[in-house]
Amino acid sequence: MDNSQGYLGVTPPIATSESSEREKEVTATLMEELRRQNTMESDEEAKTREIVLGRLAALVKSFVRTVSLARGLSEAAAEAAGGKIFTFGSYRLGVHGPGSDIDTLCVVPKHVSREDFFDVFEGMLRNTEGVTEVSGVPEAYVPIIKLKISGIPIDFLMARLALSSIPDDLTLQDDNLLRNLDDRCIRSLGGSRVTDQILRLVPNVNVFRDALRCIKLWASRRAIYSNVNGFLGGVAWSMLVARICQLYPNAVAGAIVSRFFIIMYQWSWPQPVLLKQIEDGPLQVRVWNPRLYPGDRAHRMPIITPAYPAMCATHNVTASTQMVMTEEFKKGLAGIFQHGADIVDKVIVGTAEWSELFAKHDFFHKYRYYLQIIASTGEHELQIKWAGTVESRLRQLVMKLELVDSLTLAHPFVKGFEQVAYCISDEEVRLVAQGESTEAIAKRKAEDIEGIEGSRPVYSTTFYVGLGIEAKQPGSTAPRRLDISWPTTEFTKMVKSWDKFDEVKMGVIVRHIKSAALPDNVFDPGERQPKPVPKKRPKQTKDHPFAQPTEKTNNVSSDFPATKKLRPSYNLASDSTAPTQTMKPAENGVSTIPRAPQAVVVATAAPTSKCSVDIKDAINIKSPQLPFGESVAVATSTRTP
């Protein structure tokens, strides 16, 4: 779908020449490495997926027929009402791997309601052979049923069209299909419509798929693949790779990956990434427009979906997660990091292997202090919903932590760690719910508690946030104190405000721990290094960097932090891009965008005093360069709407 100028995208390509022989060679080695990394599914699993989708398609037709008859339609009309499924996401793009889920959309006629989807269809799924782990979330922003069929994970959405029947040859490309639909149906249709548009907007689908497989694996290994936690999800990564493919329409996958890191590191956020110009449509719906909407103007890394209505796929990105992703994009900071553009450059010249790009993250080695958020229940099905609810609010906790002085970064990890403990007393239940355990609990199995009165399992999911603490100022001798009681208390109140929260059945706790206290289950076997024996110091509780509540409340109090200040945010001016930001080293090794000088309250034995913090001179960073004659400015020269 070339535009009137004869190219795909919103700007001309940066280069249209074919890739060099060396780039073709490294592309071949990239594909070999991706196969070694087990990113391709087997023929057997591919056939299983086809069978699963066939069963789902038949089940949807049966569901629509059942509801149609209940609404009083004749046998013939109920049979003709149809119903169809569409796939989207990684499966539709052709970049799914072993064990990955299938994003699926169920399209139904107008007389089938969303309530029917969760009441009738979810019940049908539960009674279908081979279907397990069915969990409906009707109150989600995009209502969803999660399940497994024959071991294949499925994320199932529903959209009701304003049609009396759904023909088998229906496509979703026509914008007029969105007429008379509610917002949730429009959002549900968006995934499939966006995926199809991406495939239409890349010059070479096979090159796009190979490069995207590489970037998805890299982002997963570096723990920056998670939309819900403030990083980028699959759709956003897909659009970034698609944009690079537009800029280099004749390049091979290895060259696309190389240019990806260079251009994304230099991108002038919040200048948006667009695959096509934003278009108006037939509906009175909100289309992404930072000139009109302050909320859109606040988006830090806007990546805009190409299907109408245009939306920002990265509205969850926070200041901290943007810093972390920028850190992964850039070419080594003062020799500390060896990822991103630096590694790819070395691969191109033959001094590194692709496997080095896919090195595992160091999240659990990076920080001295972490927040541990533990969600727990006594039932497996309930735990799935409760843990999902807690995880969906973690971004709010991160944003509140970013307002606390002396915190340079609040880095959320991209997944939770699930455990089941078999307890024989209320005391053990309380212990597990607070993130503690004993050797006896850890060794106990389900059969060990059978017949024991008062025994029960405790299901827990633990999430982590790494805390970057501002470096101690040279010459400062006063002890420091960091008060995070307000963010943690507000977060706890927020998750407990869920309308299905039950104080008796559900628990949530937020506590800080040192890196040495991290549990073994966050490390791979052999990954954890022995900790040196710390030198003994005089016991001075006021030196502890975390404020302690006056009474025991799991390190959480309701006091608002006295030093809370709003940090400067990016403003998207109509004729400008983001201001240049220098990088500031922090004591944990992660660079941060410096804030304006401000006062920091430090806890001391004497009355509290204030001191100003001077921004240190930014260290010099050598920027990765495009080959001669290529300019990243071409990629960012578009005007926002």
C-alpha positions in Angstrom: 0.0 0.0 0.0 2.3 2.7 -1.3 1.3 6.3 -0.8 1.1 8.8 -3.6 4.9 9.3 -3.4 5.6 5.7 -4.1 6.9 4.5 -0.7 5.5 3.0 2.5 5.4 5.1 5.6 5.2 8.8 6.4 8.7 9.7 5.2 10.8 8.6 2.3 13.2 5.7 3.0 16.6 6.5 4.4 18.2 4.1 2.0 16.9 1.9 -0.8 20.1 0.1 -1.7 20.3 -3.6 -1.2 22.2 -5.0 1.8 25.9 -5.8 1.5 27.2 -9.4 1.2 28.4 -9.1 4.8 24.9 -8.2 6.0 23.5 -11.1 4.1 26.0 -13.4 5.8 25.2 -12.2 9.3 21.5 -12.6 8.5 22.1 -16.2 7.8 23.9 -16.6 11.1 21.1 -14.7 12.8 18.5 -17.2 11.6 20.8 -20.1 12.7 21.0 -18.5 16.2 17.2 -18.0 16.3 16.7 -21.6 15.6 19.2 -22.5 18.3 17.3 -20.3 20.7 14.2 -22.4 20.1 12.1 -19.5 18.7 10.5 -21.6 16.0 7.7 -24.1 16.8 7.7 -27.7 15.5 5.5 -28.9 12.7 3.6 -31.0 15.3 2.8 -28.0 17.4 1.8 -26.0 14.3 -0.7 -28.7 13.4 -2.0 -28.8 17.0 -2.7 -25.0 16.8 -4.6 -25.5 13.5 -6.7 -28.2 15.2 -7.3 -26.0 18.2 -8.4 -23.0 16.1 -10.8 -25.3 14.2 -12.4 -26.4 17.4 -12.7 -22.8 18.6 -14.4 -21.8 15.3 -16.9 -24.6 15.6 -17.5 -23.8 19.3 -18.2 -20.1 18.4 -20.8 -21.1 15.8 -22.5 -23.4 18.3 -22.4 -20.5 20.9 -24.1 -18.1 18.5 -26.7 -20.7 17.5 -27.5 -21.4 21.2 -28.0 -17.8 22.0 -30.0 -17.1 18.8 -32.4 -19.9 19.7 -32.7 -18.5 23.2 -33.6 -15.1 21.7 -36.5 -16.6 19.8 -34.9 -16.9 16.3 -36.0 -19.8 14.1 -33.8 -22.8 13.6 -32.8 -21.6 10.1 -32.1 -18.1 11.3 -30.1 -19.3 14.2 -28.0 -21.5 11.9 -27.4 -18.6 9.5 -26.4 -16.2 12.3 -22.9 -17.5 11.9 -20.0 -16.3 14.1 -16.3 -16.2 13.1 -12.9 -16.1 14.8 -9.9 -14.0 13.7 -6.4 -14.3 15.0 -4.1 -11.4 15.7 -0.9 -10.7 17.5 2.3 -12.8 17.1 0.4 -15.8 15.6 -1.2 -13.7 12.9 2.1 -11.9 12.2 3.8 -15.3 11.9 6.4 -14.8 14.6 5.0 -17.0 17.4 7.2 -19.5 19.1 6.8 -22.8 21.1 4.3 -22.4 23.9 3.2 -18.9 22.9 -0.5 -18.0 23.2 -2.9 -17.3 20.3 -4.6 -14.0 20.4 -8.1 -14.7 19.1 -11.1 -12.5 18.4 -14.7 -13.9 18.3 -17.0 -11.8 16.1 -20.8 -12.2 16.8 -24.0 -10.7 15.4 -25.9 -7.9 17.2 -28.3 -10.1 19.1 -25.4 -11.8 21.0 -24.3 -9.7 24.0 -21.1 -9.5 26.0 -22.9 -11.0 29.0 -23.7 -14.0 26.8 -20.0 -14.3 26.0 -19.1 -14.6 29.7 -22.2 -16.4 30.9 -22.9 -18.8 28.1 -19.7 -19.2 26.1 -17.4 -19.3 29.2 -19.6 -22.1 30.5 -19.4 -24.0 27.2 -15.6 -23.7 27.3 -15.5 -25.1 30.9 -17.5 -28.1 29.7 -15.5 -28.8 26.6 -13.0 -31.7 26.6 -9.4 -30.6 26.6 -10.1 -27.1 27.8 -8.4 -26.0 31.1 -7.6 -22.9 33.1 -10.7 -21.0 31.9 -10.7 -17.5 33.5 -13.0 -14.7 32.3 -12.2 -11.1 33.1 -15.3 -9.2 32.0 -14.3 -6.0 33.8 -11.0 -5.6 32.0 -10.3 -2.6 29.7 -10.5 -5.1 26.9 -12.8 -7.9 28.3 -11.1 -11.3 27.9 -11.4 -15.0 28.5 -8.1 -16.8 29.1 -7.9 -20.5 28.6 -5.9 -23.5 27.3 -7.0 -26.0 24.7 -4.8 -29.1 24.3 -2.1 -27.2 26.2 -2.2 -24.2 23.8 -2.8 -20.9 25.7 -5.6 -18.7 24.2 -6.5 -15.1 24.9 -10.1 -14.8 23.6 -11.8 -11.4 22.9 -15.3 -10.7 21.7 -16.8 -8.0 19.4 -20.5 -7.7 18.6 -21.1 -6.1 15.1 -24.2 -4.3 14.1 -25.1 -7.1 11.7 -27.9 -9.7 11.9 -25.5 -12.4 10.8 -21.7 -13.0 10.5 -20.8 -14.5 7.1 -17.8 -16.8 6.7 -16.1 -14.4 4.2 -16.3 -11.4 6.5 -13.2 -9.2 6.7 -12.6 -6.4 9.3 -10.9 -3.9 7.0 -14.0 -1.7 6.4 -14.1 1.2 8.9 -17.9 1.3 8.6 -18.1 -2.0 10.6 -17.2 0.1 13.6 -20.5 2.1 13.4 -22.9 1.7 16.4 -20.4 -0.3 18.5 -19.4 0.5 22.1 -15.9 1.4 23.1 -15.0 -2.1 24.3 -16.0 -3.7 21.0 -14.0 -1.2 19.1 -11.0 -1.9 21.3 -11.5 -5.7 20.8 -11.6 -5.3 17.1 -8.5 -3.1 17.2 -6.0 -6.0 17.7 -7.0 -7.8 14.5 -7.3 -4.6 12.4 -3.9 -3.3 13.5 -2.2 -6.6 12.8 -3.6 -6.8 9.3 -2.5 -3.2 8.7 1.0 -3.8 9.9 1.4 -6.7 7.4 0.1 -4.4 4.6 2.5 -1.6 5.5 5.8 -3.5 5.4 7.7 -3.8 2.1 8.9 -7.4 2.7 6.8 -9.5 5.1 9.5 -12.3 5.4 12.3 -9.8 6.3 9.9 -8.1 8.8 9.1 -11.5 10.4 12.8 -12.5 10.7 13.8 -9.2 12.2 10.9 -9.1 14.5 11.7 -12.6 15.9 15.1 -11.3 16.8 13.8 -8.1 18.5 11.1 -10.0 20.4 13.7 -12.5 21.7 16.1 -9.7 22.7 13.3 -7.7 24.5 12.2 -10.8 26.3 15.7 -11.7 27.5 16.4 -8.1 28.6 13.0 -8.1 30.5 11.5 -5.1 28.7 8.7 -7.0 27.0 5.5 -6.2 29.0 2.8 -3.7 28.2 1.0 -4.1 31.5 4.2 -3.2 33.4 5.0 -0.1 31.5 7.3 -1.5 28.8 6.4 -2.3 25.2 4.1 -5.1 24.3 4.1 -7.3 21.2 2.1 -4.8 19.0 4.5 -1.9 19.9 7.6 -3.9 19.2 6.1 -5.0 15.9 5.3 -1.4 14.8 8.9 -0.3 15.7 10.4 -3.1 13.5 7.9 -2.3 10.8 8.9 1.3 10.8 12.6 0.4 10.3 11.6 -1.9 7.5 9.8 1.0 5.8 13.0 3.1 6.1 15.1 0.3 4.6 12.8 -1.4 2.1 15.4 -3.5 0.4 17.5 -4.5 3.5 17.8 -8.0 4.9 16.9 -8.9 8.4 20.4 -8.5 9.9 20.7 -5.0 8.5 17.2 -4.1 9.8 18.2 -5.3 13.3 21.3 -3.2 13.2 19.4 -0.1 12.1 16.7 -0.7 14.7 19.0 -0.2 17.6 20.7 2.8 16.1 17.5 4.6 15.2 15.6 3.8 18.3 18.4 5.0 20.5 18.5 8.3 18.7 14.7 8.7 18.3 13.5 12.1 19.5 10.8 11.1 21.9 8.0 12.1 22.3 8.0 12.4 18.5 5.6 9.6 17.6 6.3 6.5 15.6 3.8 6.3 12.7 3.5 3.7 10.0 1.0 5.9 8.1 -0.6 9.2 8.5 -3.4 9.4 11.0 -6.7 9.4 9.3 -10.2 10.5 10.2 -13.1 8.0 10.0 -16.8 7.6 10.1 -17.2 7.6 13.9 -17.4 10.3 16.6 -14.6 8.6 18.5 -11.4 9.9 20.0 -8.3 9.6 17.7 -4.8 10.1 19.1 -4.1 13.8 18.9 -1.6 15.5 21.3 -2.7 19.0 20.2 -6.2 18.4 21.4 -5.8 16.0 24.4 -3.5 16.6 27.3 -3.5 12.9 28.1 -2.0 12.2 24.6 0.5 14.9 25.1 1.7 13.1 28.3 2.7 10.0 26.4 6.4 9.5 26.7 7.1 7.1 23.8 4.1 7.3 21.6 3.8 4.4 19.0 0.6 4.9 17.1 -1.5 2.1 15.7 -2.1 2.3 11.9 -5.8 1.2 12.0 -8.6 3.6 12.5 -9.2 4.9 15.2 -5.5 5.6 15.8 -4.5 4.9 19.4 -1.2 5.0 21.3 0.0 1.5 22.0 2.4 2.7 24.6 0.4 4.8 27.0 1.6 2.7 29.9 5.2 3.8 29.6 6.5 5.7 32.6 9.6 7.8 33.2 11.3 4.8 34.8 10.5 2.3 32.1 11.5 4.7 29.4 14.9 5.1 31.1 15.3 1.4 31.3 14.4 0.9 27.6 16.7 3.7 26.5 19.5 2.1 28.5 19.0 -1.1 26.5 18.9 0.7 23.2 22.0 2.7 23.5 25.5 1.8 22.7 27.3 1.0 26.0 27.3 3.6 28.7 31.0 4.2 29.7 31.8 0.6 28.9 29.3 -0.7 31.5 26.8 -2.3 29.2 27.4 -4.5 26.2 24.0 -4.8 24.7 21.9 -3.1 22.0 23.6 -1.3 19.1 27.1 -2.1 20.4 26.7 -5.9 20.1 25.0 -5.7 16.7 27.8 -3.5 15.4 30.3 -6.1 16.6 28.3 -8.9 14.9 28.4 -7.0 11.6 32.2 -6.6 11.7 32.6 -10.2 12.9 33.9 -9.6 16.4 30.8 -10.9 18.3 28.1 -13.6 18.1 24.4 -13.1 17.9 24.0 -15.1 21.1 25.6 -12.2 23.0 22.7 -10.0 22.1 20.3 -12.4 23.8 22.1 -12.5 27.1 19.8 -12.7 30.1 18.8 -9.5 32.0 20.6 -8.6 35.3 17.5 -7.2 37.0 18.0 -9.2 40.3 21.7 -8.2 40.4 21.3 -4.5 39.6 19.8 -2.9 42.7 20.6 -2.9 46.4 16.9 -2.6 47.4 13.7 -4.0 46.0 10.0 -3.7 46.7 8.3 -7.1 47.0 4.5 -7.1 46.2 2.9 -10.3 47.3 -0.7 -11.3 46.3 -2.1 -14.4 47.9 -5.3 -16.4 48.1 -6.3 -19.9 49.1 -7.9 -20.9 45.7 -6.1 -21.4 42.4 -8.9 -19.9 40.2 -9.3 -17.0 42.5 -5.5 -16.4 42.6 -5.4 -16.0 38.8 -7.8 -13.2 38.9 -6.4 -11.6 42.1 -2.8 -11.7 40.9 -3.9 -10.3 37.5 -5.7 -7.4 39.3 -2.6 -6.6 41.4 -0.3 -6.7 38.4 -2.5 -4.4 36.4 -2.1 -1.7 39.1 1.7 -2.0 39.5 2.2 0.8 37.0 0.4 3.1 39.3 2.7 2.2 42.1 5.7 2.9 39.9 4.3 6.3 39.0 3.8 7.2 42.6 7.3 6.0 43.5 8.7 8.3 40.8 7.4 11.3 42.8 9.5 10.4 45.8 12.7 12.4 46.3 16.0 10.5 46.4 14.5 7.8 44.2 16.0 8.0 40.7 14.3 5.0 39.3 11.4 2.5 40.0 12.1 -0.4 37.8 9.3 -3.0 37.6 10.1 -6.6 36.7 8.0 -8.0 33.8 6.5 -11.0 35.5 5.4 -12.4 38.8 6.7 -15.5 40.5 4.1 -18.0 41.4 4.3 -20.4 44.4 2.0 -22.9 46.2 2.7 -23.5 49.9 0.9 -26.3 51.8 0.2 -25.0 55.3 -1.0 -26.8 58.4 -1.7 -23.8 60.7 -2.9 -20.2 60.6 0.5 -19.1 61.6 2.1 -20.7 58.5 -0.6 -19.2 56.3 0.2 -15.7 57.7 4.0 -16.4 57.2 3.6 -17.4 53.6 1.2 -14.5 52.8 4.0 -12.1 54.1 6.6 -13.6 51.8 8.3 -15.7 54.4 8.6 -19.5 54.7 10.4 -22.3 56.5 12.3 -25.3 55.4 9.4 -27.5 56.5 6.8 -25.5 54.4 9.1 -25.5 51.4 9.5 -29.3 51.4 5.8 -30.1 52.1 3.6 -31.4 49.2 -0.1 -31.6 48.7 -0.4 -35.2 49.9 1.4 -34.3 53.1 -1.5 -32.2 54.4 -4.3 -34.6 53.5 -6.5 -35.3 56.5 -4.9 -32.7 58.7 -7.5 -30.5 60.2 -7.1 -26.8 59.4 -4.5 -27.4 56.6 -4.9 -25.7 53.3 -2.8 -24.5 50.3 -1.8 -20.8 49.9 -1.3 -19.6 46.4 1.0 -16.5 46.0 2.3 -14.4 43.2 5.2 -12.1 44.0 6.1 -9.1 41.9 9.3 -7.0 42.2 10.3 -3.3 41.7 13.9 -2.4 41.7 14.7 0.9 43.5 17.4 3.2 42.1 18.5 5.4 45.0 20.2 8.8 44.4 23.9 8.6 44.9 25.2 10.1 48.2 26.6 13.5 47.7 30.3 13.9 48.0 31.4 15.1 51.5 28.0 14.2 53.0 28.2 12.5 56.3 24.6 12.6 57.5 22.6 9.4 57.2 19.9 9.2 54.6 16.3 8.3 54.9 13.9 7.4 52.1 10.2 7.5 52.8 8.1 5.3 50.5 5.2 4.9 52.9 2.8 7.0 50.9 3.2 5.2 47.5 2.9 1.8 49.1 -0.1 2.6 51.2 -1.9 4.3 48.3 -1.2 1.2 46.1 -2.5 -1.1 48.7 -5.7 0.9 49.0 -6.1 0.9 45.3 -5.9 -2.8 44.8 -8.2 -3.4 47.7 -10.8 -1.1 46.2 -11.4 -3.8 43.5 -15.1 -4.5 43.6 -14.5 -8.2 44.0 -11.9 -7.9 46.8 -12.6 -10.1 49.8 -10.5 -9.4 52.9 -11.0 -12.9 54.2 -10.0 -14.7 51.0 -7.4 -12.3 49.5 -4.2 -10.7 50.8 -1.7 -8.2 49.5 1.5 -7.0 51.1 4.2 -4.6 50.0 7.6 -4.7 51.7 11.1 -3.7 50.9 14.0 -6.1 50.9 17.7 -6.0 50.3 19.2 -7.8 47.3 20.8 -10.4 49.7 17.3 -11.3 50.9 15.9 -12.1 47.4 14.5 -15.6 47.3 16.2 -18.3 45.3 13.3 -18.7 42.9 14.1 -15.5 41.1 17.4 -16.9 40.0 18.3 -19.6 37.5 20.2 -22.6 39.0 23.8 -21.6 39.6 23.1 -17.9 38.8 23.2 -16.6 42.3 26.6 -15.6 43.4 27.8 -16.1 47.0 27.4 -12.9 49.0 30.5 -11.5 50.8 30.1 -11.4 54.5 29.3 -7.8 55.4 31.3 -5.9 57.9 29.6 -5.3 61.2 28.5 -1.8 61.9 27.1 -0.2 65.0 23.3 -0.6 65.0 21.9 2.7 63.9 18.3 2.3 62.8 18.2 5.9 61.6 20.9 5.1 59.0 18.5 2.7 57.3 17.5 4.3 54.0 13.8 3.4 54.4 11.5 5.3 56.7 10.1 3.0 59.3 6.5 3.5 60.5 6.0 4.1 64.1 4.1 0.9 64.5 4.4 -2.5 62.8 2.4 -2.3 59.5 4.5 -4.3 57.1 6.8 -1.2 56.4 3.8 0.8 55.1 2.3 3.9 56.6 -0.4 6.3 55.3 1.8 9.4 55.8 2.2 11.5 52.6 5.9 12.0 51.9 6.9 15.5 53.0 9.3 15.9 50.1 7.0 14.8 47.3 7.6 16.9 44.2 6.3 16.6 40.7 9.0 15.8 38.2 9.2 17.6 34.9 7.5 15.7 32.1 7.9 15.8 28.3 5.7 18.3 26.5 4.9 17.7 22.9 5.0 21.0 21.2 3.3 21.2 17.8 6.5 22.2 16.0 9.2 20.6 18.1 10.6 17.3 19.4 11.7 16.3 22.9 14.3 18.4 24.6 17.8 17.0 24.7 18.3 15.1 27.9 21.7 14.2 29.3 22.3 11.1 31.4 23.2 11.0 35.0 24.9 8.0 36.7 23.3 6.6 39.8 24.8 4.4 42.5 23.1 1.3 41.2 24.7 1.5 37.8 21.6 2.6 35.9 21.6 6.0 34.3 18.7 8.4 34.8 17.4 11.5 33.3 18.5 14.3 35.7 15.9 16.4 37.4 16.2 20.1 38.1 18.1 20.9 41.3 15.8 20.4 44.3 15.9 20.1 48.0 16.1 16.6 49.6 15.0 15.9 53.1 17.5 13.8 55.0 16.8 12.0 58.2 19.4 12.8 60.9 19.8 12.5 64.6 19.5 16.2 64.8 16.5 18.2 63.5 15.8 17.6 59.8 17.7 20.0 57.5 17.7 20.7 53.8 20.5 20.7 51.4 20.5 21.4 47.7 21.6 18.7 45.2 23.8 19.8 42.3 23.5 17.9 39.0 26.8 16.3 38.2 28.3 16.8 34.8 26.9 14.3 32.4 29.4 11.7 31.2 30.3 11.7 27.5 28.4 9.1 25.5 29.5 8.1 22.0 26.5 7.8 19.9 26.2 4.9 17.4 26.3 6.2 13.8 24.5 5.2 10.7 26.6 4.5 7.6 27.7 7.5 5.6 24.9 9.3 3.8 22.1 8.0 6.1 20.4 10.3 8.5 18.0 9.3 11.3 16.5 12.7 11.0 14.6 11.5 8.0 12.7 9.0 10.2 11.6 11.7 12.6 10.8 14.5 10.3 7.0 14.1 10.3 4.7 16.5 11.9 2.3 15.3 14.5 -1.4 15.9 13.9 
